[in-house]
């Protein structure tokens, strides 16, 4: 079973034929919202809006533990995450799609493991390659067939949010090797690994990061929204093909 987690700009899938919605209660509380069950071109898929269907949950308050657990309980095995990012590398221009292959975690205070009590042995997951290469290849293959301009790898810096970053902070992230910045990649990716879920992400560049390109002196929220609105139309179309390709394998 394939699941899609939508981030900022993707709180619903217009091309999803909904069969039902299901509230899943987990040992870790409630997920960001009811799981939306349905089909895309006849292929079964589950959708979950990371920030809630009204986009009311900030990145640091998302219940990542419950979200991933709820999907696992519905027999999900593969996840495509969609998230908006700021472009640090000059090639990551607004509207570009990027498929990260590495991640650096700068978050703090987030519950980031299921092995946090005395009821089970600690599991030290291998996180050398944080994204599932099988899922990355499926997404990249789909992008290629769609002739969609994209970047096939990159380093996602996950920051706490919800505020955007200073120029100095972006400079630091760049020195650390980050090519993009977002707020939701962790602990989502490592929790997926703990649950043996095959997880990959599509980054949608919403804006140049602080101090870069047209964001040299500030980031215009209206421009960000306009960029995301246009990009998410392409992402929804792309996801149709990703779902189809996943079911072909």
Secondary structure, 3 states (H helix, E strand, C coil): CEEEEECCCCCCCCCCEEEEEECCEECCEECCCCEEEEEECCEEEEEEECCCCCCCCCHHHCCHHHHHHHHHHCCCCEEEEEEEEEECCCCCCCCCEECCCEEEECCCCCCCCCCCCCCCCCCCCCCCCCCCHHHHHHHHHHHHHCCCCEECCCEEEECCCCCCCCHHHHHHHHHCCCCEEECCCCCHHHHHHHCCCEEEEEEEEEEECCCCHHHCCCCCHHHHHHHHHHHHHHHHHHHHHHHHHHHHC
